[in-house]
Amino acid sequence: MQTDLLIALLDIEIEMCVFMFNNNLPVMQAADEILPVFHWTEQKSDLVELVRGVFEKGSVDRGKAQLKELMRGIGILFRVDLSNHANIFLSIRNRKGERAEYLKQIYDSLTDKMDEMDK
């Protein structure tokens, strides 16, 4: 699926957060010094859906990453509190129709852009 490209891009950012955690670096300070400031501008549930997709695919640390640490790292990166990710994911699971709607929107946006560039 084309979402693999997006997942690969996020893997780089996630690995940076995991490195900081594993080396006992002050993540907020280190992230502010190393990375530009990012702010998540979609719904929190969209970010949980995205991170959960990356986690379920096993894209971080060859599938050995802990979900809680991954959510915390991405939350720090985008300045979003994801401590309630389990409840948000339950809401995502309870959706009627398309349950992974944000991932589908990402897929559609990416393929539309590639199609446009191919013209």
N, C-alpha and C positions, 0 to 999 in steps of 0.2 A: 504494500500500500504506500501511497505517496507521503503519508505522514511520517515515514521513516526519516525523511530529510529534516523535517522540523525536530524530530526527536534527536537526531544527530547533533543539530545545532544547540539544543538545550543541554545535551550531555556535557558539552564543554563547560558551560556555566555551572552545572551541577557538580562536576568534578572539582571545580575550583572551591566550591563551598565545602565539599567533603574533605578536600585537602586541608582546609583551614580548621575544620573540626578535628580531624585526625592528628594534627600537629599542635593542638591546643592554642591556636592563634585566636586573638579576640576578633571574632568574625565581623561584627559591625564595624569596628575600627578598620580592620584589614580590608573589608569590602569597600568601605568609603575611600580608602587610600588607593586601591587597585582598580576598582570598577567605576564606571560612570554611574550616576544615580538613575535608577529605573523606578518607575511607578506603574503598577498594574492598573489599567484603565477599563478593564472589562469587569464582569461580575466575579466575585470571589469563587462562586461555584465553577466558573469556567477555568480558573486557575487550578482548582482541586481536580477537575476532570482531566486537565492536561497533565499535571504531575502524576496523577494516578495511572494514566495511560503509559507514561514513561516508566513508572515503577512496575506495572504489570508486564510490560514487554521485557523487563530485566535489563534495561539500557544503562543502568548506573552500577558501577563496580561489578560488572558481569552478573547482575541479578542478586548480589549480596547486600546491597544497600538496605538500610532499615527505613520503612515508610515514614516513621515519625521524624527521623533525622532529615530525610529528603524533603518533607513538607516544611520543616523548620528552615532548612537552607534556602529553599526557593522563596519562602516567606520573607526571609531576611533580604534576599536579592531584590525582591519587588516591594519591600516594605508593607507586607500584608500579614496580619496575624492569621495563621492557618491552624491554630491549636484545636479548632473544632472541626478539622477535616473529616473525621469519621461521621459526624452528623450530617455534614454537607454531602458526603458521598452517599449516605443513606437516602437523602432526598434525590440525588441523581439516579440512584437505582430504582426509585419509585416513580420515575417519570413514565408517562404514557407515550407510546410512539417511539420516536428516536431518542434513545437514552443518552447517547454520546453526541449530543447535538453540537457542542462546541468543537469537538474534534472533526466532525463532519464539515462544519463551517470553515475550519482551517484547511482541510483537504480541498474543499471547493475553491477557496480563495487562491490556494497555491496552484491548483491545476488551471484555473482561469488565467492566472498571471503567465504561466508557462505557455498556454495556448495563445495568449495575446502576443507574447514575445516571439512565438514561432511564425507569426503572420508576416 
